C-alpha cells in the first residue's frame, strides 16, 4: 500500500498522534485508517526517508482521493533560500529567541538559525555539509519542514575536535554548543542513522555519545528515544555510549544548570560499545 496515494495529515497540539499522543513529527492518513508514528514501533517499518512505523488506527473515514500526477517542479535551492533568510536575520531578534530557549545566541547562529519573517529556520545538511532541507519552527514551538526537504543533520559551523555528541533537534544542538560540546543533531530519535555514521567516518570521530530525550514509555513499556539510540549504536563505526539526561531533554538539562563537567563525569559510569563495523 503506497503512502503517496493518500492524503497524509501532520499532527498538531489539537490533533495529536493516534499512537503516541505527541503533537509533532507524526502523520496520519484518515482515508485509509493509517498512522505513521515516529516513536512507537510496529511490525510495519516505513520505507520512506523519514522513518517511523505504520499503525492501523481504525476504519477509513473517506475513500482515497484520486489525484492527477503533479507536474514536475525544479529542485528547491535550499542553500540559497536559507542564506537569504540568515543574512537578513536581525541579531536582536535572534537574541530574544536564544533567551527564550535558554541557549547562547552564537550557538543558534552556529547551527544556522534564521528568521524567515514568520518562523525560525534551521538548515538540514548531509554528511558532507550540503544543505538538503530546512526545518521550520514557529513561535509556539510547532515544527515542520520546507516543501521538498529531505531529512538531514543539524551541523554547527565548526568541526568536532574530540568526543562527538549526538542529540535530537537543532535547539538541543544549540544547548550542547552552549556548554562547549562538539555536537550534531538529528531530526528525530529514529532518523538519519546511516547519515550520522557517514558523518562520523568523514570526521574520523573515535568516540560518540548519543544523548536521547527522556521519553515516557509507551503502552508496551518501550521508550522511543532509548530504542532509537540503540538502533543508531549498531550503525556507528566508533566506540559509543548512550546517555539519558535526568530531565526531559538536553536543553532542559542545560536550563536547570547542567554543564559539560556534569556530563563528562557521568561518562565513566556508562557502558561503552565498540563498533561492529570497522571505520573506513
Secondary structure, 3 states (H helix, E strand, C coil): CCHHHCCCEECCCCCCCCCCCCCCCCEEECCCCEEEECCCCCCCECCCCCCCEEEECCCCCCCCCCCCCCCCCCCCCHHHHHHHHHHHCCHHHHHHHHHHHCCCHHHHHHCCCEECCCCEEEEEECCCCCEEEEEEECCCCCEEECCCCCCCEEECCCCCCCCEEEEECHHHHHHHHHCCCEEEEECCCCCCHHHHHHHHHHHCCCEEEEEECCCCCCCCCCCHHHHHHHHHHHHCCCEEEEEECCCCCHHHHHHCCCCHHHHHHHHCCCCCECCCCCCC
